[in-house]
Amino acid sequence: MENDYTVGIDIGSHKIVVLIGELLANEQINIVGIGESYSKGVDKGAVTDLDSVVIAIKKALKIAEDMADCQVSSVSLSISGAHIESLNESGTWAIYEHEVKPYDIESVIHNARSIKLRDDQRLLHVIPQEYSIDSQSGINNPLGLSGIKLKADVHLITCHNDLVKNLEKAVERCHLNVDQLTFSGVASSAAILSEDEKELGVCVVDMGSGTMDISVYIAGALRHSSVLDYAGNSVTNDIAIAFSAPPTSAEEVKIKYGSLSKDGISPDEKIELPSVGGRASRSLERHTLIDVVEPRYSELLGLVKKQLYTLGYASDPDGLKQQLAAGIVITGGSAQIRGLVEVAEQVFDSMQVRIGIPQNVKGLADDIASPVYSTALGLLRYKNDEYSEGQEELEENRFSQLLNKVKSWIKKEY
């Protein structure tokens, strides 16, 4: 594969998306290949049928490779699921030579991330929020500054090791190396958010088929990450049950005719919906479909609102508006439905709401100008270089620094 290209694979419960792109200046990405296939064998971020997932990945990959005229060897992979957990931690470090060097930053991050994980957990991200030196806080980059004690506040995201191994195994069976694992909420945020929104305070809701990823940014830093295992499939199931339709037909009708608003839709408009068991298709009013779909979307958004309150950032709508002044940004495949912004504004008590679509894109930009592609594009943009240095290497550096100190003391003595 061309060295200039980077590849993202977003394995969802409904669709697998492969994007091949080239990183340009100013955070721009030139998209040269897009591949999609219906996802089989994945449910709520977990593999349920390995062979089916491998077949679906290969299909999407082939389409993207043919379009980009290249062969892919390594990829960035998105991770989601209710097993995702997050917490905020801090660490301190005595500054060597009283001026912050890269080694000091690595060391303080290492101390902040050194928490005891359960045996089934894996540390996915260590994302710095801010630094402090002595009594000065709110430092974004401490490099070169002087002081005695360095403190780092970090956001840690963990995942279930075995569930992630199964996803990695599916990708590796397609003869691909996994270069990077990224929480899909972090990836989609990288694709759709501006720095101003992060600074003002914003909540990203990535609504897929099986899960909703929640990412909260306050004062420019990621403060909370979590996943709810309810999303677009809940709406599809409601349609299937309400109208005795096969799930595949219910999904098609949801995508084609689904709406959360009756405005502009004639009360007489009819839609055809296939029935189960070989029975004849039935005709129903589109208004009736909206009566089924809208309450479920309101409920899903209500779950997000409830979680924001339980985080303790605010206890009432006015407090939430102050903390999240840039409002709510909704993205993902289930964000395509008509009328979502208006319903979300009602649920979130008139907070600002917008639909997030990939930003700063060139090449096949029009083809991915949809919330469906936010996570895959974010995988191309986001670099997980958060001081993920291994324990042995860091300890080796630490010993080397200590040895140099001892040598300097000996020289002074003599």
C-alpha positions as CSV (number, residue, x, y, z in Angstrom):
1,M,0.0,0.0,0.0
2,E,1.1,3.6,-0.6
3,N,2.8,4.9,2.5
4,D,0.8,8.2,2.3
5,Y,-2.5,6.4,2.7
6,T,-4.2,5.6,5.9
7,V,-7.1,3.2,6.3
8,G,-10.0,3.1,8.8
9,I,-12.5,0.2,9.4
10,D,-15.7,0.9,11.2
11,I,-17.4,-2.4,12.1
12,G,-20.9,-1.7,13.1
13,S,-24.0,-3.8,13.8
14,H,-25.6,-2.8,10.5
15,K,-22.8,-1.8,8.2
16,I,-19.0,-2.2,7.8
17,V,-17.3,0.9,6.3
18,V,-13.8,1.0,5.0
19,L,-12.2,4.4,4.1
20,I,-8.9,4.9,2.5
21,G,-7.5,8.5,2.7
22,E,-4.4,10.7,2.5
23,L,-3.6,13.1,5.3
24,L,-3.1,16.6,4.0
25,A,-2.1,19.9,5.7
26,N,-4.5,21.7,8.1
27,E,-6.3,18.5,9.2
28,Q,-7.6,17.9,5.7
29,I,-8.1,14.4,4.4
30,N,-8.3,13.4,0.7
31,I,-10.6,10.4,0.4
32,V,-9.5,8.0,-2.4
33,G,-11.5,4.8,-1.5
34,I,-14.8,3.9,0.0
35,G,-16.1,0.4,0.7
36,E,-19.2,-0.8,2.4
37,S,-21.0,-4.0,3.1
38,Y,-23.9,-5.1,5.2
39,S,-22.6,-6.3,8.6
40,K,-23.4,-9.8,9.6
41,G,-22.2,-11.5,12.8
42,V,-21.8,-8.3,14.9
43,D,-24.2,-7.2,17.6
44,K,-23.7,-4.2,19.9
45,G,-20.0,-4.0,19.1
46,A,-19.3,-7.7,19.7
47,V,-18.6,-10.5,17.3
48,T,-21.2,-13.2,17.2
49,D,-20.2,-15.0,14.0
50,L,-16.5,-14.7,13.1
51,D,-16.7,-16.2,9.6
52,S,-19.6,-13.8,8.6
53,V,-17.7,-10.8,9.9
54,V,-14.5,-11.8,7.9
55,I,-16.6,-12.2,4.7
56,A,-18.2,-8.8,5.2
57,I,-14.8,-7.0,5.9
58,K,-13.3,-8.6,2.8
59,K,-16.1,-7.4,0.6
60,A,-16.0,-3.8,1.9
61,L,-12.2,-3.8,1.7
62,K,-12.1,-5.1,-1.9
63,I,-14.5,-2.3,-3.0
64,A,-12.3,0.4,-1.3
65,E,-9.0,-1.1,-2.7
66,D,-10.3,-1.2,-6.2
67,M,-11.5,2.4,-6.0
68,A,-8.2,3.6,-4.6
69,D,-6.2,1.3,-6.8
70,C,-4.0,0.1,-3.9
71,Q,-3.6,-2.9,-1.6
72,V,-4.2,-2.4,2.1
73,S,-1.9,-4.0,4.7
74,S,-2.7,-2.2,7.9
75,V,-5.7,-0.4,9.4
76,S,-7.1,1.6,12.2
77,L,-10.1,-0.1,13.9
78,S,-13.0,1.3,15.8
79,I,-14.2,-0.2,19.1
80,S,-17.6,0.2,20.7
81,G,-19.9,-1.7,23.1
82,A,-21.3,-1.4,26.6
83,H,-18.0,-2.8,27.9
84,I,-16.4,0.6,27.3
85,E,-15.7,2.4,30.6
86,S,-13.9,5.7,31.4
87,L,-12.5,7.5,34.4
88,N,-10.5,10.6,35.1
89,E,-7.2,10.2,37.0
90,S,-4.2,12.4,37.8
91,G,-0.5,11.8,38.5
92,T,2.5,13.9,39.7
93,W,6.2,13.9,39.0
94,A,9.2,15.8,40.3
95,I,10.6,17.8,37.4
96,Y,14.1,16.7,36.5
97,E,16.5,19.7,36.2
98,H,13.5,22.0,37.0
99,E,12.6,22.4,33.3
100,V,9.9,20.2,31.7
101,K,11.4,17.8,29.2
102,P,9.6,15.2,27.0
103,Y,10.8,12.5,29.6
104,D,9.0,14.4,32.4
105,I,5.7,14.5,30.4
106,E,6.0,10.7,29.7
107,S,6.7,10.0,33.3
108,V,3.8,12.0,34.7
109,I,1.4,10.5,32.2
110,H,2.8,7.1,33.1
111,N,2.0,7.8,36.8
112,A,-1.5,9.0,36.0
113,R,-2.3,5.9,34.0
114,S,-0.8,3.4,36.5
115,I,-4.1,2.2,37.9
116,K,-5.1,-1.4,38.7
117,L,-7.2,-2.8,35.9
118,R,-9.4,-5.9,36.1
119,D,-7.9,-9.0,34.5
120,D,-10.4,-8.8,31.6
121,Q,-9.8,-5.1,30.9
122,R,-7.4,-3.4,28.5
123,L,-6.4,0.3,28.6
124,L,-7.5,1.7,25.2
125,H,-6.8,5.5,25.6
126,V,-4.8,7.7,27.9
127,I,-5.9,11.2,26.8
128,P,-4.3,14.2,28.6
129,Q,-6.8,16.9,29.8
130,E,-4.5,19.5,31.3
131,Y,-1.2,19.9,33.2
132,S,-0.2,21.9,36.3
133,I,3.2,23.0,37.4
134,D,3.4,23.9,41.1
135,S,0.5,26.4,41.7
136,Q,-0.1,27.1,38.0
137,S,-2.9,25.1,36.5
138,G,-4.7,24.9,33.1
139,I,-1.5,24.3,31.1
140,N,-2.1,22.6,27.7
141,N,1.6,22.0,26.9
142,P,4.1,22.1,29.7
143,L,7.2,21.4,27.6
144,G,10.0,23.8,28.4
145,L,8.3,25.4,31.4
146,S,10.1,25.6,34.7
147,G,9.0,24.4,38.1
148,I,9.4,21.7,40.7
149,K,6.3,19.5,40.5
150,L,4.4,18.5,37.4
151,K,0.8,17.2,37.6
152,A,-1.2,15.7,34.8
153,D,-5.0,15.1,34.6
154,V,-5.9,12.4,32.1
155,H,-8.9,10.7,30.7
156,L,-8.6,6.9,30.7
157,I,-10.8,4.7,28.4
158,T,-10.9,0.9,29.0
159,C,-12.4,-2.0,27.0
160,H,-13.0,-5.7,27.5
161,N,-9.9,-7.5,26.3
162,D,-11.6,-10.7,24.9
163,L,-14.3,-8.8,23.0
164,V,-11.7,-6.6,21.4
165,K,-9.5,-9.6,20.6
166,N,-12.4,-11.1,18.6
167,L,-12.7,-8.0,16.5
168,E,-8.9,-7.9,16.0
169,K,-9.0,-11.6,15.0
170,A,-11.7,-10.9,12.3
171,V,-9.5,-8.1,10.8
172,E,-6.3,-10.2,11.0
173,R,-8.0,-13.1,9.2
174,C,-8.3,-10.7,6.2
175,H,-4.5,-10.5,6.2
176,L,-4.4,-7.0,7.8
177,N,-2.4,-5.6,10.7
178,V,-4.3,-3.6,13.3
179,D,-2.1,-0.4,13.7
180,Q,-4.4,1.4,16.1
181,L,-7.6,0.7,18.2
182,T,-9.8,3.7,18.8
183,F,-13.0,4.2,20.7
184,S,-15.6,5.0,18.1
185,G,-16.8,8.0,20.1
186,V,-13.3,9.5,20.1
187,A,-13.0,8.8,16.4
188,S,-16.3,10.4,15.4
189,S,-15.6,13.4,17.6
190,A,-12.3,13.9,15.7
191,A,-14.3,13.9,12.4
192,I,-17.1,16.4,13.3
193,L,-16.1,18.7,16.2
194,S,-14.4,22.1,16.1
195,E,-12.0,23.2,18.8
196,D,-14.4,26.0,19.8
197,E,-17.2,23.4,20.5
198,K,-14.8,21.4,22.7
199,E,-13.8,24.6,24.6
200,L,-17.4,25.7,25.1
201,G,-18.6,22.3,26.2
202,V,-20.3,19.8,23.9
203,C,-21.8,16.2,24.0
204,V,-21.4,14.0,21.0
205,V,-23.9,11.2,20.6
206,D,-22.9,8.7,17.9
207,M,-26.1,6.7,17.2
208,G,-25.4,3.5,15.4
209,S,-27.6,0.4,15.0
210,G,-26.5,-1.5,18.1
211,T,-25.0,1.2,20.4
212,M,-24.9,4.9,21.2
213,D,-21.5,6.3,22.0
214,I,-21.4,9.3,24.3
215,S,-18.5,11.7,24.5
216,V,-18.5,14.8,26.7
217,Y,-16.0,17.6,26.2
218,I,-15.7,20.5,28.7
219,A,-13.1,23.2,28.7
220,G,-11.4,21.7,25.6
221,A,-10.8,18.3,27.1
222,L,-12.6,14.9,27.0
223,R,-14.2,14.4,30.4
224,H,-16.5,11.4,29.9
225,S,-16.9,8.4,27.5
226,S,-19.5,5.7,27.6
227,V,-21.7,3.4,25.5
228,L,-25.4,2.6,25.8
229,D,-26.4,-0.6,24.1
230,Y,-29.6,0.8,22.8
231,A,-29.8,2.5,19.4
232,G,-31.3,2.3,15.9
233,N,-32.1,-1.5,16.1
234,S,-34.6,-0.7,18.9
235,V,-36.5,1.4,16.4
236,T,-36.3,-1.4,13.7
237,N,-37.6,-3.9,16.3
238,D,-40.5,-1.7,17.2
239,I,-41.6,-1.4,13.6
240,A,-41.2,-5.2,13.0
241,I,-43.4,-5.9,16.1
242,A,-46.0,-3.2,15.5
243,F,-46.6,-4.2,11.9
244,S,-45.7,-7.9,12.0
245,A,-42.9,-7.3,9.4
246,P,-39.6,-9.1,8.9
247,P,-36.7,-7.2,10.5
248,T,-35.0,-6.6,7.1
249,S,-38.2,-5.1,5.7
250,A,-38.6,-3.0,8.9
251,E,-35.1,-1.6,8.5
252,E,-35.7,-0.7,4.8
253,V,-39.0,1.1,5.6
254,K,-37.3,2.9,8.5
255,I,-34.5,4.2,6.3
256,K,-36.8,5.1,3.3
257,Y,-39.9,6.5,5.0
258,G,-38.9,7.0,8.7
259,S,-39.5,10.5,10.1
260,L,-40.0,12.0,13.5
261,S,-42.2,14.8,12.2
262,K,-45.5,14.7,10.3
263,D,-44.9,18.2,8.9
264,G,-45.2,18.2,5.1
265,I,-46.4,14.6,5.0
266,S,-49.9,14.0,3.7
267,P,-52.2,12.1,6.1
268,D,-53.3,10.0,3.1
269,E,-49.7,8.9,2.1
270,K,-49.4,5.1,2.1
271,I,-46.4,2.8,2.2
272,E,-46.1,-0.8,1.4
273,L,-44.6,-3.1,4.1
274,P,-43.9,-6.8,3.5
275,S,-45.4,-9.3,6.0
276,V,-43.8,-12.3,7.6
277,G,-44.5,-15.9,6.7
278,G,-45.1,-15.3,3.0
279,R,-48.2,-13.3,3.6
280,A,-49.2,-10.5,1.2
281,S,-47.7,-7.0,1.8
282,R,-49.8,-4.7,3.7
283,S,-50.4,-1.0,3.2
284,L,-50.2,1.5,6.1
285,E,-50.3,5.2,6.6
286,R,-47.0,6.9,6.9
287,H,-48.3,8.8,9.8
288,T,-48.8,5.5,11.7
289,L,-45.1,4.7,11.1
290,I,-44.1,8.0,12.6
291,D,-46.3,7.3,15.7
292,V,-44.1,4.2,16.3
293,V,-40.7,5.7,15.5
294,E,-40.9,9.1,17.2
295,P,-41.5,7.8,20.8
296,R,-38.5,5.4,20.6
297,Y,-36.2,8.1,19.4
298,S,-37.3,10.4,22.2
299,E,-36.7,7.6,24.7
300,L,-33.2,6.9,23.3
301,L,-32.3,10.6,23.6
302,G,-33.8,10.6,27.0
303,L,-31.4,7.9,28.1
304,V,-28.5,10.2,27.0
305,K,-29.9,13.1,28.9
306,K,-30.3,10.9,32.0
307,Q,-26.7,9.9,31.8
308,L,-25.5,13.5,31.5
309,Y,-27.4,14.3,34.7
310,T,-26.0,11.3,36.6
311,L,-22.4,12.4,35.7
312,G,-22.9,15.3,38.1
313,Y,-22.1,18.1,35.6
314,A,-25.5,19.6,36.2
315,S,-28.8,18.9,38.0
316,D,-31.2,21.0,35.9
317,P,-31.6,22.1,32.3
318,D,-30.1,25.5,32.9
319,G,-27.0,24.0,34.5
320,L,-26.6,21.6,31.6
321,K,-26.9,24.4,29.0
322,Q,-24.1,26.3,30.8
323,Q,-21.8,23.2,31.0
324,L,-22.5,22.2,27.4
325,A,-22.8,25.7,25.8
326,A,-22.1,24.2,22.3
327,G,-25.0,21.8,22.9
328,I,-25.5,18.3,21.5
329,V,-24.0,17.0,18.2
330,I,-25.7,13.8,16.9
331,T,-24.0,11.6,14.3
332,G,-23.9,8.0,13.2
333,G,-26.2,6.0,10.9
334,S,-29.3,6.5,13.0
335,A,-28.8,10.3,12.9
336,Q,-30.1,10.4,9.2
337,I,-33.7,10.3,10.1
338,R,-35.9,13.3,9.2
339,G,-36.9,15.6,12.1
340,L,-34.2,14.4,14.6
341,V,-32.9,17.9,15.4
342,E,-36.4,19.2,16.4
343,V,-37.1,16.1,18.6
344,A,-33.7,16.3,20.2
345,E,-34.2,20.0,21.0
346,Q,-37.4,19.1,22.8
347,V,-35.8,16.3,24.8
348,F,-32.8,18.4,25.8
349,D,-34.9,21.4,26.8
350,S,-34.1,23.7,23.9
351,M,-30.4,23.1,24.0
352,Q,-28.6,23.6,20.6
353,V,-28.6,20.5,18.5
354,R,-26.9,19.8,15.2
355,I,-26.3,16.7,13.0
356,G,-22.5,16.0,12.8
357,I,-21.1,15.2,9.3
358,P,-17.4,14.7,8.5
359,Q,-15.5,18.0,8.1
360,N,-12.3,19.1,6.2
361,V,-12.6,16.4,3.5
362,K,-11.4,16.4,-0.1
363,G,-11.5,13.9,-2.9
364,L,-14.7,11.8,-2.6
365,A,-16.1,14.4,-0.2
366,D,-19.6,14.3,-1.5
367,D,-19.8,10.6,-1.1
368,I,-19.1,10.7,2.6
369,A,-21.1,13.9,3.5
370,S,-23.3,11.9,5.8
371,P,-23.2,11.1,9.6
372,V,-22.8,7.4,8.6
373,Y,-19.1,8.0,7.8
374,S,-18.1,10.0,10.9
375,T,-16.4,7.2,12.8
376,A,-14.5,5.8,9.8
377,L,-13.3,9.3,8.8
378,G,-12.3,10.0,12.4
379,L,-10.1,6.8,12.4
380,L,-8.1,8.4,9.6
381,R,-7.6,11.7,11.5
382,Y,-7.1,10.6,15.1
383,K,-3.7,9.5,16.1
384,N,-3.5,7.5,19.3
385,D,0.0,8.7,20.3
386,E,-0.9,9.4,23.9
387,Y,2.4,8.4,25.4
388,S,1.6,4.8,25.1
389,E,5.2,3.9,25.7
390,G,5.8,0.4,27.2
391,Q,6.6,-0.1,30.8
392,E,10.0,-1.6,30.1
393,E,11.2,1.2,27.9
394,L,10.1,3.8,30.3
395,E,11.8,2.0,33.2
396,E,14.9,1.8,31.1
397,N,14.8,5.5,30.4
398,R,14.2,6.2,34.1
399,F,17.2,4.1,35.1
400,S,19.4,5.9,32.5
401,Q,18.3,9.3,33.9
402,L,19.1,8.2,37.4
403,L,22.5,7.0,36.3
404,N,23.3,10.3,34.7
405,K,22.3,12.1,38.0
406,V,24.6,9.9,40.0
407,K,27.4,10.5,37.5
408,S,26.9,14.3,37.8
409,W,27.0,14.0,41.7
410,I,30.3,12.1,41.5
411,K,31.8,14.7,39.2
412,K,30.8,17.5,41.6
413,E,32.3,15.6,44.5
414,Y,35.6,15.3,42.7
